[in-house]
Amino acid sequence: MEVEISKNHPDARLPEYKTEGAACFDIEALEETVVASGEIADLRTGLIFQIPREHVLILQPRSSSPKLGYTMPHSVGIIDSDYCGPEDELFIRIKNVIDKPITIEKYQRIVQGYIAPLPRIVWKEKSHKSLKTKTRGGFGSTGKH
């Protein structure tokens, strides 16, 4: 799949797959940023993605993120295909989860991403009384919380 991407800063670098078998590509921070303990920061990437229609860019933390002292406060990022205008730079939101400041270095790999097809759903409403499957017991019905 070919995906168009633009740099709105000359220092920005394109995402890369770091190994032959990597499922996701890595996205880097554009600038060095110090994030205080407990602080949330939006990190620049300098990139504008042109996600194909009926697809979505999904961003997730890298497995090394917690040991480096940060996480994504919303756990996952969803980038819509229409977020692609000339000022729609991708920023990565992180939260410092340790008790001291952390430094995100320029070109540090921050998150991993992948592009997935996104089917458009057409809802077909029916009465809940017409459902034929057995009730499982409601919320938390597996007995494990």
C-alpha positions in Angstrom: 0.0 0.0 0.0 1.3 3.4 -0.9 0.4 6.3 1.5 1.2 9.9 0.8 2.8 11.8 3.6 4.1 15.4 3.9 6.7 17.1 6.0 5.8 20.5 7.4 9.2 20.8 8.9 12.5 20.1 7.1 13.9 18.0 10.1 11.0 15.6 10.1 11.8 12.0 9.2 9.4 9.5 7.6 8.2 6.6 9.7 10.1 3.3 9.4 9.7 -0.4 9.9 12.7 -1.3 11.9 12.8 -5.0 11.1 11.6 -7.2 8.2 8.8 -8.7 10.4 7.7 -5.6 12.2 3.9 -5.3 12.3 4.1 -1.5 12.9 6.1 1.4 11.8 7.8 3.8 14.4 7.1 7.5 14.5 9.7 9.8 16.0 9.6 13.0 18.0 10.7 16.1 16.0 12.2 18.0 18.8 13.7 17.5 22.2 11.2 18.0 24.9 11.4 17.8 28.7 8.2 16.5 30.4 7.8 17.1 34.1 6.5 14.4 36.4 2.7 13.9 35.9 2.7 16.3 33.0 1.0 15.7 29.6 2.9 16.9 26.5 2.0 17.0 22.8 5.1 16.1 20.8 5.6 17.3 17.3 6.3 14.8 14.5 6.4 17.3 11.6 4.3 14.9 9.6 1.0 15.1 7.8 -0.5 11.8 6.8 -2.8 11.3 3.9 -4.6 8.2 5.1 -6.6 6.5 2.3 -10.4 6.8 2.5 -12.0 3.9 4.4 -8.7 3.4 6.4 -7.5 4.6 9.8 -4.1 5.3 11.3 -3.9 3.6 14.7 -1.2 4.7 17.1 -0.1 2.7 20.1 2.6 3.0 22.7 5.9 1.2 22.0 6.6 -1.7 24.5 9.6 0.4 25.8 7.4 3.4 26.7 6.7 2.5 30.4 10.3 1.8 31.2 11.2 5.1 29.6 8.7 6.8 32.0 5.8 7.7 29.7 2.6 6.3 28.3 -0.1 7.6 26.0 -2.9 8.9 28.4 -5.6 7.7 26.1 -3.9 4.3 25.4 -4.4 4.4 21.6 -4.6 7.1 19.0 -7.1 7.1 16.1 -6.2 9.3 13.1 -9.1 9.8 10.7 -8.5 9.9 6.9 -9.9 13.4 6.7 -7.3 14.8 9.2 -5.0 15.7 6.3 -5.0 19.4 5.7 -1.9 21.6 5.4 -1.9 22.4 9.2 -3.0 18.9 10.4 0.4 17.8 11.7 0.4 14.7 13.8 1.2 15.3 17.4 1.8 12.5 19.9 0.3 13.0 23.3 2.3 11.4 26.2 2.2 11.5 30.0 5.2 11.3 32.3 4.3 8.5 34.7 7.4 8.6 36.9 8.4 10.9 39.8 11.1 12.9 37.9 11.3 14.8 34.6 11.9 12.8 31.4 13.6 14.0 28.3 12.3 13.0 24.9 15.2 13.3 22.5 14.9 14.6 19.0 14.3 11.6 16.7 13.4 9.3 19.6 10.9 6.7 18.5 7.7 7.5 20.5 4.9 5.4 19.2 4.2 2.7 16.7 1.5 2.9 14.1 -0.4 0.9 11.5 -3.0 1.6 8.9 -6.0 -0.6 8.8 -9.1 -0.9 6.6 -12.2 0.7 8.2 -15.5 -0.7 6.9 -18.4 1.7 7.1 -21.1 0.2 9.3 -24.8 0.4 8.4 -26.8 -0.4 11.5 -29.8 -2.7 11.2 -31.9 -2.1 14.3 -34.1 -4.9 15.7 -36.0 -5.5 18.9 -34.0 -6.9 21.8 -36.9 -9.3 22.4 -36.2 -10.9 19.0 -32.7 -11.9 19.9 -32.4 -15.7 20.0 -29.1 -16.2 21.8 -28.9 -17.0 25.5 -28.2 -14.1 27.9 -24.7 -14.4 29.4 -25.5 -12.6 32.6 -24.7 -9.0 31.7 -21.7 -6.8 32.5 -18.8 -8.8 34.1 -20.6 -12.0 33.3 -17.5 -14.1 33.0 -17.1 -13.9 36.7 -13.7 -12.1 36.4 -13.5 -8.4 37.0 
